Amino acid sequence: MKSVQQTPKTGKVYLVGAGPGDIELLTLKAARLLAEADVVLIDDLAGSDVLSLCPQARIVHVGKRGGCKSTPQLFIEKLLVREALAGHKVVRLKGGDVSLFGRASEEFAALEDAGIAFEVVPGVTAGLAAAAELKASLTHREHAHGVAFITAHGAEGAEIPWQALAQSALTLVVYMGVARAASLQASLLVGGLRGDTPVIAVENASRQDARSVCSTVATMVKDFALQSLKSPAVLVIGEAMRERAVQLAGQATEAALNANTKIASVA
């Protein structure tokens, strides 16, 4: 009797949002999928702590950071397809939320073209984590009835309608804006946003080393440089931030005064 040769079973890909860095902000579904995964492709921004949830998996680091050596996107897409065709359960772990500024659409298309089944698991995006870090609402019934999530990549081009955004009265949550602070500032001012509009930058939102820098549109470049602000950081811009910015500035002044008093007493 002839043996029947079975066709290898195709695996499945799960595109999972890892959140902003705090492992406790992962969804229960994300944690379960990591515990079941054969292979995990992880972004730099996803945070290495989450790897404790998948000790059984083969880990592939596919970092993509602005200004640094990055894994080519085409390589990532081919690897996803190859691992799924090998019958593996693959988790593609992305920092923040899958559908915001993570080039997920290209991975969706590659998987669809290859006939690979996939599922998307949302995560907490850095903009929401920044608001939580600040204990501030992104909307305010008197100042902002909505919010816009924007990447600063196109700040020097015409593809982002900065004038419309500046006049929209929306809270602007800008990703990848630190390295482009000067061009972003110019675009907002030319677009009509007032120079005294509050800007609060949140570095490493949700992580233990998180910190915030309060500024305005007119002074953001100077203030970020003085505070040595670094990526990953999210910029929250708009009138909805004014009250919180004043409170944070007051706390910073009080802390500085207390520090000076201690120094004087020691002397």
Stockholm file with secondary structure:
# STOCKHOLM 1.0

chainA/1-267         MKSVQQTPKTGKVYLVGAGPGDIELLTLKAARLLAEADVVLIDDLAGSDVLSLCPQARIVHVGKRGGCKSTPQLFIEKLLVREALAGHKVVRLKGGDVSLFGRASEEFAALEDAGIAFEVVPGVTAGLAAAAELKASLTHREHAHGVAFITAHGAEGAEIPWQALAQSALTLVVYMGVARAASLQASLLVGGLRGDTPVIAVENASRQDARSVCSTVATMVKDFALQSLKSPAVLVIGEAMRERAVQLAGQATEAALNANTKIASVA
#=GR chainA/1-267 SS CCCCCCCCCCCEEEEEECBSSCGGGSCHHHHHHHHHCSEEEECGGGCGGGGGGCTTSEEEECCCCTTSCCCCHHHHHHHHHHHHHTTCEEEEEESBCTTSSSCHHHHHHHHHHTTCEEEEECCCCHHHHHHHHHTCCSCBTTTBSCEEEEEGGGTTSSSSCHHHHHTSCCEEEEESCSTTHHHHHHHHHHHTCCTTCEEEEEESTTSTTCEEEEEETTTHHHHHHHTTCCSSEEEEESGGGHHHHHHHHHHHHHHHHHHHHHHHHHC
#=GC SS_cons         CCCCCCCCCCCEEEEEECBSSCGGGSCHHHHHHHHHCSEEEECGGGCGGGGGGCTTSEEEECCCCTTSCCCCHHHHHHHHHHHHHTTCEEEEEESBCTTSSSCHHHHHHHHHHTTCEEEEECCCCHHHHHHHHHTCCSCBTTTBSCEEEEEGGGTTSSSSCHHHHHTSCCEEEEESCSTTHHHHHHHHHHHTCCTTCEEEEEESTTSTTCEEEEEETTTHHHHHHHTTCCSSEEEEESGGGHHHHHHHHHHHHHHHHHHHHHHHHHC
//
